[in-house]
Amino acid sequence: MIITRAPSLRIPEQLLEFGFYGIGVCLQHADGDLEMLVEPRPWRPKRPHTTDCWWFAETAYARFLKQSPTDPSGLSLTPSRPDLCN
């Protein structure tokens, strides 16, 4: 997250919360330089990707593609559930 104003007195608690969740915060100065206030934490999955997870994702995506009308270029022309778009 990039903020353009210096943090107020209430922000330290919020910066601690950003740090707890691994969200990085930078302060952008008027000259465009960025100052890192909270370092971001790299995302790591809680468990390794298994073959079962891969199979489920592929099956769900295949079913999604079957329900979505597409033109030859592969772009979706209409939503699969037009009643939800109103």
PLY file of the C-alpha trace (Angstrom):
ply
format ascii 1.0
element vertex 86
property float x
property float y
property float z
element edge 85
property int vertex1
property int vertex2
end_header
0.00 0.00 0.00
1.32 3.47 -0.85
0.25 6.44 1.25
0.94 10.04 0.26
0.64 11.71 3.67
2.72 11.08 6.76
0.95 8.89 9.32
-0.96 10.59 12.12
-0.64 9.69 15.79
-3.31 6.96 15.43
-1.52 5.19 12.58
1.13 3.25 14.56
-1.54 0.76 15.72
-2.76 0.43 12.12
0.80 -0.04 10.87
1.24 -2.86 13.39
-1.93 -4.47 12.04
-0.64 -4.18 8.44
2.59 -5.82 9.60
0.66 -8.62 11.31
-1.12 -9.46 8.04
2.04 -9.03 5.95
0.86 -5.96 4.04
3.65 -3.58 3.07
3.20 0.17 3.50
5.24 2.87 1.73
5.14 6.62 2.19
5.48 8.52 -1.09
7.22 11.87 -0.61
6.52 14.96 -2.72
9.62 14.32 -4.86
8.36 10.80 -5.70
10.74 8.89 -3.42
9.26 5.98 -1.50
10.02 5.31 2.16
9.21 1.81 3.40
7.25 2.02 6.67
6.24 -1.66 6.92
8.04 -4.43 5.04
5.73 -6.78 3.11
5.88 -10.45 3.98
6.18 -12.86 1.05
3.08 -14.96 0.47
3.50 -18.65 1.16
0.72 -21.19 0.90
-0.19 -22.82 4.19
0.11 -26.26 2.64
1.69 -27.58 -0.53
-0.34 -27.85 -3.72
-1.46 -31.45 -4.06
-2.60 -33.45 -7.08
-6.12 -33.47 -5.64
-6.14 -29.65 -5.48
-4.86 -29.46 -9.04
-7.53 -31.91 -10.27
-10.29 -29.96 -8.50
-9.14 -26.64 -9.96
-8.91 -28.08 -13.48
-12.36 -29.70 -13.21
-13.97 -26.52 -11.88
-12.36 -24.44 -14.63
-13.48 -26.91 -17.34
-17.06 -26.73 -16.09
-16.89 -22.94 -16.05
-15.69 -22.92 -19.65
-18.53 -25.24 -20.73
-21.11 -22.84 -19.27
-19.62 -19.68 -20.81
-20.55 -18.98 -24.45
-17.51 -17.72 -26.30
-16.70 -16.41 -29.76
-13.85 -17.92 -31.84
-11.30 -15.57 -30.28
-12.07 -17.04 -26.86
-13.62 -13.89 -25.41
-16.84 -14.32 -23.49
-19.80 -12.70 -25.26
-22.47 -12.99 -22.56
-22.53 -13.89 -18.91
-23.51 -17.47 -18.15
-26.20 -16.19 -15.76
-27.73 -13.00 -17.27
-30.30 -12.88 -14.44
-27.47 -12.05 -12.01
-26.39 -8.97 -13.99
-29.54 -6.94 -13.26
0 1
1 2
2 3
3 4
4 5
5 6
6 7
7 8
8 9
9 10
10 11
11 12
12 13
13 14
14 15
15 16
16 17
17 18
18 19
19 20
20 21
21 22
22 23
23 24
24 25
25 26
26 27
27 28
28 29
29 30
30 31
31 32
32 33
33 34
34 35
35 36
36 37
37 38
38 39
39 40
40 41
41 42
42 43
43 44
44 45
45 46
46 47
47 48
48 49
49 50
50 51
51 52
52 53
53 54
54 55
55 56
56 57
57 58
58 59
59 60
60 61
61 62
62 63
63 64
64 65
65 66
66 67
67 68
68 69
69 70
70 71
71 72
72 73
73 74
74 75
75 76
76 77
77 78
78 79
79 80
80 81
81 82
82 83
83 84
84 85
